């Protein structure tokens, strides 16, 4: 429950050692770069934005190449691979990589070029397939699509919208084209008998919901009349003409598709054979990421042609370690100084192993300002308790705790610190869930009752150490609100601590003491009212004298709040209005207390869903032969789903109670998080060589 003390560090060294010193700082990862010294006629800052952009571009190229090769490598990573952490290598490997850097980068570009060729070929295949799809509608046509007739006849090949039959086409055309009884010339085309009176012939080539492909022909003398009639019913020529018979063109396209796909397979073989390059590409990505961060830091340094000055922040407990490391390797002068009282100092939280897993939760809201209390320790006590109350099943808690414990033990030498903290957090949440599950008698809900009654004929119930919330929901509601009151009053107590630290003694009286009296007296007053006690189903009631005394204290504290909470205003009327508005904040406390009813809601949800799953499973026991198998399948999958849903709900709502109800009473979180120059790599981490 503390904030790590910081010191400002200055390094004066030769420019030739600049990169290596920064690389040492980067590998150690506990110094934040921040130069408060400004450039002048002697010292200057070098613009490194272009070089950093180049390194970032190279890292992106490596990442893209890795993604391409992984797609063809068929290497499937395990869900537990995240627990293995990054591979540890020596600094010698880092420095040796510079000799093959260009070749690896060239390889990354080559892989991306190959991928682009594959994409181009795939685009060609898609284009060919689209062309083939269009031609398939004309596959029954045994003449070219662009055929327009002979010496004495005219052909019209095209489409009509929607679905048309030959009878409907003839009927529509006969209404548009005048009846023609004249004898056709000897050399003209003979028409079908049903069209004998019309100097034309129509065939339906294919039909779909979108269009009907047709062929229409007539003698030259009636070309314009037939074309006009066809257009009247929606006829249109194809978008593209084709001088070959459609089946011939389709066969050509099939050959092209086959050849292009074969080309793709041959190109992909090169990518498959390049999968052994993934490791060095991963190193390239991390290498360029580190260089980008390093050159960003170089841009903050003051330097001359021969030397540079580094300034930043370092935790006080790391000063000697850093001094020993740098003095043993470089000719550099290092000095430390305490930051000024008004100077903005980055915040680094420092907590024990029980509370440190929740530091990220606090930092997500905001880091404490200089002099502000670190709420992590106090918050962790409530966080684990509230999570356990919301999940509240001993078996569920045991599963979560065992899985986290196994992960922590099995991967203790490889797991990264952020993941280690996450597993520890859920380990403690699981232990809290076990505790409340035992208190409330929930072990996969009432699964013990169901199994003993249906499989052994003798119902056995594990009794709760306290009570069943499902059977006594009002009791659980009262307990939930009591937890809420304690949580909120704890928040006010931390506000008292902050005021003591800042020596704001007026705020101690006006903003904390008066509210303490008001809230506690209000609770005592309510507990002396029979209506309130009966509503909550309490078994006790405070004497009326306690209620009378608390009523007086409520009035006095309310007057104190009204009189003092607008003290920054000189206008008495404004001061009074601000005081009234501050007193109105008691409604906020009421809504905050009611928010803790979610402890009841989520706890009951877990238990009720457990019961439903168990009863659904019990209904299958009577099925011959397969009944017990179905029973256990429903139990396993049902409870896995229930753990996932309710554990997520417990996490979300527990975090919300901290952020909104608890932090809202005392915590500003306006500090700046400590962000040291460190190795922000994805695949590798580096160890210092002795």
C-alpha positions, 0 to 999 in steps of 0.5 A, spaced: 500 500 500 505 504 497 508 508 492 515 507 490 519 513 491 523 516 485 529 520 484 531 523 478 538 521 474 543 524 470 548 521 466 554 524 462 557 520 457 561 520 451 557 520 445 561 514 442 557 510 448 550 513 447 547 507 443 550 502 448 548 505 454 541 506 452 541 499 450 543 497 457 538 502 460 533 499 455 534 491 457 534 493 465 527 497 464 527 501 470 529 508 468 524 513 464 527 518 459 525 525 461 529 531 459 528 537 463 534 540 460 533 545 454 537 545 448 542 551 447 547 554 443 552 548 445 547 542 446 542 540 441 537 535 440 537 530 434 531 529 430 530 521 430 523 521 427 525 518 420 530 513 423 524 511 428 519 510 422 524 506 418 525 501 424 517 501 425 516 500 418 521 494 418 518 491 424 511 491 420 514 488 414 517 482 419 510 481 422 507 481 416 512 476 413 511 472 420 503 472 419 504 469 412 509 463 413 505 461 419 499 460 415 503 455 411 507 452 416 501 448 419 503 450 426 498 450 431 499 453 438 497 451 444 492 455 449 497 454 454 503 457 450 501 464 453 504 461 459 511 459 456 513 467 456 518 470 451 524 466 449 530 468 453 537 470 449 543 473 451 545 480 449 551 477 445 545 474 440 542 481 440 549 484 437 551 478 433 544 479 429 546 486 426 551 482 421 545 478 418 540 483 419 540 485 412 539 478 409 533 477 414 530 483 412 531 482 404 528 475 406 521 478 409 520 483 403 521 477 398 516 473 402 511 479 402 512 479 394 511 472 394 504 473 397 503 479 393 504 474 387 499 469 390 494 474 391 494 476 384 494 469 381 488 468 386 485 475 383 486 472 376 482 465 378 476 469 381 476 473 374 476 467 370 471 464 374 466 470 374 467 470 366 465 462 366 459 463 370 457 468 365 458 464 360 455 458 363 448 461 361 450 461 354 452 453 354 447 451 350 448 456 345 452 452 339 453 459 335 458 465 338 454 470 342 456 475 337 453 472 331 448 477 328 446 473 322 446 471 315 445 474 308 438 474 308 437 473 316 438 477 322 440 474 329 439 477 336 442 474 342 441 477 349 437 477 355 430 479 358 429 480 365 426 475 370 423 469 368 420 468 361 417 462 357 417 461 350 410 461 350 410 468 354 415 471 349 411 469 343 405 472 346 408 478 348 411 479 341 405 477 337 401 483 340 407 488 338 409 486 331 403 486 326 400 479 323 404 478 317 401 473 312 405 474 306 409 469 303 417 468 305 422 468 299 424 461 297 431 463 300 428 465 307 428 461 313 423 456 315 419 458 321 416 453 326 408 452 325 406 455 331 409 461 329 407 461 321 404 468 321 410 471 324 416 472 320 421 470 326 423 465 331 425 465 338 429 460 342 430 460 350 437 458 351 437 458 359 433 461 365 434 464 372 430 468 377 434 474 374 434 473 367 432 469 361 437 468 355 434 468 348 436 467 341 431 471 336 431 471 328 428 474 323 429 476 315 433 482 314 426 486 312 423 485 319 430 486 323 428 493 325 421 491 327 423 485 331 429 489 335 424 494 337 419 489 339 424 485 343 427 492 346 419 493 348 419 487 353 426 489 356 431 485 351 438 487 352 445 485 348 450 482 353 455 486 356 461 483 352 461 480 345 464 473 344 466 470 337 467 463 339 462 458 341 460 459 349 462 451 350 469 452 347 470 459 351 468 455 357 473 450 356 479 455 355 477 458 361 477 452 365 484 450 362 486 457 364 484 456 371 487 450 372 494 453 370 493 459 374 491 454 380 497 450 379 502 456 379 499 458 385 501 451 388 508 452 386 509 459 389 506 456 395 511 451 396 516 456 396 513 459 402 512 452 405 519 451 405 521 457 408 517 456 415 524 455 418 525 462 417 519 464 422 524 464 428 529 469 425 523 473 422 521 474 430 527 476 432 527 481 426 521 484 429 523 484 436 530 487 434 527 493 430 522 494 435 527 495 440 531 500 435 525 504 434 524 505 442 531 506 443 532 512 437 526 515 440 530 516 447 536 518 443 531 524 440 530 526 447 538 527 449 542 533 449 548 532 446 554 535 442 559 532 437 563 529 443 558 527 449 551 527 451 546 528 457 541 523 459 536 525 464 530 521 467 527 518 473 529 511 477 526 508 483 530 509 489 531 502 490 534 501 483 540 507 484 545 502 486 544 497 482 544 501 476 550 505 478 554 499 479 552 496 472 554 502 468 560 504 472 563 497 470 562 498 463 562 505 461 566 511 462 560 515 465 558 520 470 552 519 474 548 523 479 542 522 483 537 528 486 531 528 489 525 531 485 522 538 487 516 538 491 512 541 485 515 537 480 511 532 476 513 525 478 511 518 475 508 513 479 510 506 480 506 502 485 509 497 490 505 492 493 506 485 496 504 479 492 497 479 495 495 485 492 500 487 486 495 483 481 490 488 482 495 494 480 493 494 473 486 494 475 488 501 479 492 503 473 486 502 468 482 507 473 488 512 474 495 512 477 495 516 484 498 523 484 504 525 488 502 524 495 495 521 494 494 514 497 495 507 493 488 504 494 491 497 491 492 494 498 485 496 501 481 495 494 484 488 494 481 485 500 474 488 498 475 485 490 477 478 492 471 478 497 466 481 492 468 476 487 467 470 491 460 473 493 458 474 486 460 467 484 459 463 491 460 456 489 465 452 492 466 447 486 467 453 481 472 456 486 476 450 487 476 449 479 479 456 478 484 456 484 486 449 482 487 451 474 491 458 476 495 454 482 497 449 476 499 454 471 503 458 476 507 452 479 508 448 472 510 455 468 514 458 474 520 459 470 517 461 464 511 465 465 511 473 464 510 477 470 503 480 467 500 473 466 503 471 473 499 477 476 493 475 472 493 468 475 495 470 482 489 474 482 484 469 479 487 464 484 485 469 490 478 470 487 477 462 487 479 461 494 474 467 496 469 463 492 471 457 495 470 460 502 463 463 500 461 457 497 462 453 503 458 459 507 452 458 503 453 451 501 453 451 494 457 445 490 455 445 483 449 448 486 445 442 489 449 437 485 451 433 491 443 432 492 441 430 485 447 425 485 446 421 491 438 421 491 438 418 483 444 414 483 444 411 491 437 412 493 439 416 499 439 424 499 445 427 502 445 435 503 452 438 505 449 444 509 451 451 509 456 454 515 451 460 514 445 459 510 442 458 503 441 465 499 436 462 495 432 460 501 433 466 504 434 472 499 432 478 504 437 476 509 442 476 503 440 482 501 441 485 508 448 482 508 450 485 501 448 492 503 451 492 510 458 490 505 456 496 501 456 501 507 462 498 510 466 499 503 463 506 502 465 508 509 472 505 508 473 509 502 471 515 506 476 513 511 482 513 505 479 520 504 481 522 511 488 519 510 489 523 503 487 529 507 492 528 513 497 527 508 496 534 504 495 537 511 488 539 509 485 539 516 479 543 514 477 538 509 478 532 515 472 536 519 468 538 513 468 533 508 469 527 512 467 527 519 460 530 518 459 525 512 461 520 517 456 522 522 451 523 517 451 516 514 452 512 521 447 516 524 442 515 518 443 508 519 442 508 526 435 512 525 433 507 520 434 501 525 430 504 530 424 504 525 419 498 526 417 499 519 424 499 516 426 493 520 420 489 519 421 490 511 428 488 511 426 482 516 431 483 521 430 480 528 432 486 532 430 493 533 434 499 536 431 503 542 427 509 541 432 513 545 438 511 540 433 513 534 432 520 537 439 521 539 441 519 531 436 524 529 439 530 532 446 528 530 443 527 523 440 534 523 447 537 526 451 534 521 447 536 515 447 543 518 455 542 518 455 540 511 450 546 508 455 551 512 461 548 510 461 545 503 461 552 499 466 555 503 470 557 497 465 562 495 465 569 498 457 570 496 453 567 502 447 565 498 452 561 493 455 558 499 448 556 502 446 553 495 453 549 494 452 547 501 445 544 499 447 541 493 453 537 497 447 535 502 443 532 496 449 528 495 446 523 500 442 520 495 448 518 491 450 514 497 443 511 498 444 509 490 451 506 492 448 502 497 443 499 493 448 498 487 451 492 492 444 488 491 448 486 485 451 481 490 445 478 491 443 478 484 449 475 481 450 470 487 443 468 486 444 467 478 449 462 479 445 458 484 439 458 480 442 456 474 446 451 477 440 448 479 436 448 473 442 445 469 442 439 475 435 438 474 435 438 466 440 433 467 436 429 472 431 428 467 435 424 463 437 419 468 431 414 467 433 413 459 435 406 458 442 405 457 444 412 455 441 416 461 447 416 465 452 418 460 447 424 457 446 426 465 454 427 465 455 430 459 449 435 461 453 436 467 460 437 464 458 442 459 452 446 463 457 447 469 463 449 464 458 454 461 455 457 467 462 458 470 464 462 464 458 466 464 458 468 471 465 468 472 465 474 467 459 477 470 463 477 477 469 480 474 465 486 471 461 488 476 466 487 482 471 492 478 465 496 477 463 497 484 471 499 485 471 504 480 464 507 481 462 506 488 469 505 492 474 510 488 468 515 487 469 517 495 476 518 495 480 517 489 482 522 484 487 517 480 490 523 476 498 521 477 502 519 471 504 512 470 511 510 470 513 508 463 521 506 463 525 505 457 524 497 456 524 491 452 517 491 449 518 485 445 513 480 443 518 473 442 524 474 446 527 477 452 535 479 453 539 477 460 545 481 462 551 477 461 556 477 467 
